[in-house]
Amino acid sequence: MKLYIVSNRLPVKVSEQEGRLFFARSEGGLATGLDSLHTDYEKHWIGWPGFCPDGEECRRKTADELEALRFHPVFLTAGQIADYYEGYSNSTIWPLCHYFFAYTRYKASYREAYRAVNRLFCETVCRLAEPGDIVWVQDYQLMLLPGMLREARPELEIGYFHHIPFPSYELFRILPERAEVLRGLLGADLVAFHTHDYMRHFISTVERVLHLDFRLDEVQLGDRVVRVNALPMGINYDLYHGASQKPEVRAAVERTRRLFGSHKLVLAVDRLDYSKGILHRLWGFAAFLEHHPEYRGQVTLAMVIVPSRDHVGSYAELKTRIDEEIGSINGKYSTMDWTPVCYFYHGFAFEELAAMYCVADVALVTPLRDGMNLVAKEYIATKTDNPGVLILSEMAGAAVELSEALQINPNDIGQIERSLVEALTMPVGEQRRRIRDMQRTICTQTVDKWAADFLEELDATRRKNERLRRKRISVGTTAAVRAAYGRAKRRLLLFDYDGTLAALRPRPEDAAPTPELLDLLRRLSGDPANRVVINSGRDHETLERWFGSMPLSLAAEHGGFYKEAGVWHKNLRSAEWDGELLTLLQRFVAKTPRARLETKQTALAWHYRQSDAWLGSLRAQQLVNHLAPLCSRLRLQIMQGDKVVEIKSPDCTKGSEVERLLAAERYDFILALGDDTTDDDMFRALPPEAVTVKVGNVSECAAHNLAAQAEVLPFLREVTRGEAGPRTVASEGRKGLRLPLGFLKGLLKNNKTRHE
């Protein structure tokens, strides 16, 4: 089995000089982390090689050399790099996700290039991937790719990891194509983030923009679920922890010590980016020198800044300001034998960087916003016998795990200054203790464990989706049900109404039956072999108004009323609702915009379908918490349905209505359809041989599933369109009879498991 890692860039970048190709390691935590990943899968990588080949021959030669390393290049033009990468990815999505709204630029050419490049990646994956392979898409440059792959190759196992922050709904909603991007991400089976905050923001945004409902960490789309999780990325711990034992690193350590002498060394390592808080860090260090003159000549700040997009306007301006600030500090405080800020504007080889980590007394990692920040983990991992202190921004994803760091708000210049003093005066024993505690965390949460956890979660999602697909009603299942229906002498057909026979509406009164539904019900109820029952939570006056003229059996308010032979019967006396209960419900109506209270004779229903998704869910849970002691005292049942909280007597349910029907008559065919949690009571009350179908989200209580309400009427028309027909029964003889028998055996097996 192959694992295809798909990212904007390959872990190597290619350059051409005088007809020769040169390969160098790509910068960045993603390339470093995933390139060192150890896995049992045959690992392949798809991405841009870092340059635009000049001519077909150069392109072919580049591809051949990369393919030998299991690297599959996606070649992009200079225009695509300008609009897709520097444009949409880094001038639209990057600042938006990092909360730099003022830097966000919107251009139609950016969006079109982004779509086109994501399509190129999709074509490459489709050309290479085979059934059973895993496609793991990485990061914000390819957010449309999972959806494109799902459309082109629905059988693929697709994962997506978002390596940068995911912003709150209030910010993400600004993006004009927000729905398209979210649908792209939901093409994956698993969408993961570094922290639970980003995960929470994503779920909230999907619910509000796409009006989908999550159940904890899952949302169902058709016959599959998409799972969302928080999985913090780690590093190759052994590589960094054992670095000081390598001869080349020891030699680099000695060079570093000679360079900085006896000065205390504060180390900062970043890419050039406005999200990294580089200027704030310099301002904090300047304040430290100004207010603590005793450290002048004693402490050096080593700034390693890796060039990144410095030809883009905002980045070029940032570099200019950094240069000016460093010049100002050095001009004001430097002496003949001491330079306050040593500035390195280039990347370092692993050995040199590891040596800096070993020697540094303090690591100053203070991004204004960062998805994870692996520099903090690399610094901690490299420490062995030598102590050190990590000053870490609470805005970095790594802050969740590295609680023993000195955590600061990077916008607070005074706090940066104070944290430097605290770090430089911290007792060595405490330094070692903090380092050990953090090492215990990161030595287990490695990049290999991160990847293994992701792939395990992805596989669990795949297995669940396979189970869901087995429940999904197929053409064969429909044929089997139709054959059993055709042979039956006495049938019971049980239907929920809202969300099953009729689509859910924001206003329940707008969900009146359509002419197509009324025609179907007339045909079914006109068959003397059928007993058709609408088993609903609606009030009986509404059901009577809509269906009173038909020869149907009706059950209203979850069995509180039922109608047989044209006569309504009441199972419960009309409730005189407690004043405290009504006051509580009205209070929650008032504090939840667009919520409403429906008062029935035997139940109260607090609806929040039209409310904001997040607020409605919050208020529903708060309401249930407030209702619990009150309803316990009043001997009332609380039921949470689809965007509704209902309070009723526990004596009647949709299940009790089914039990009443079954006690009165025997049936040789039973079909039940429902979409809500209240319909699970109906499914549980039915015998194992009944055909039970959940509409929408899959239920453990139903043997089968229809993905959407729009499929219900076509399914019923197909099942009930007459006898099994000459092809199924007469022409195919015994084969036609074996199909429903096998189907019923499967039902017995499934329902036996379900009832155990």
HUKA-V902678 format. One record per helix or strand. SS is the DSSP state (A for helix, B for strand). FROM is the first residue (numbers start at 1). LEN is the number of residues. If there is no record, write none. Layout:
ss = {SS,SS}
from = {FROM,FROM}
len = {LEN,LEN}
This chain:
ss = {B,B,B,A,B,A,B,A,A,A,B,A,A,B,A,A,B,A,B,B,B,A,A,A,B,A,A,A,B,A,B,B,B,A,B,B,A,B,B,A,B,A,A,A,B,A,B,B,B,A,A,B,A,B,B,B,A,B,B,A,B,B,A,B,A,B,B,A,A,A}
from = {2,12,20,29,42,56,71,78,101,108,134,140,145,157,169,178,190,196,215,218,224,237,243,247,264,274,278,293,299,313,335,338,341,350,362,370,374,389,396,397,406,413,428,447,472,475,491,498,502,508,515,530,540,553,561,567,579,596,603,613,636,644,654,669,679,691,704,710,726,734}
len = {8,6,6,7,7,12,3,20,3,21,5,3,8,6,4,8,4,15,1,4,7,5,3,14,8,3,14,3,8,21,1,1,4,10,4,1,9,5,1,4,3,13,15,25,1,13,5,1,1,3,11,6,8,4,4,4,12,4,5,22,6,6,11,6,7,5,3,10,6,22}
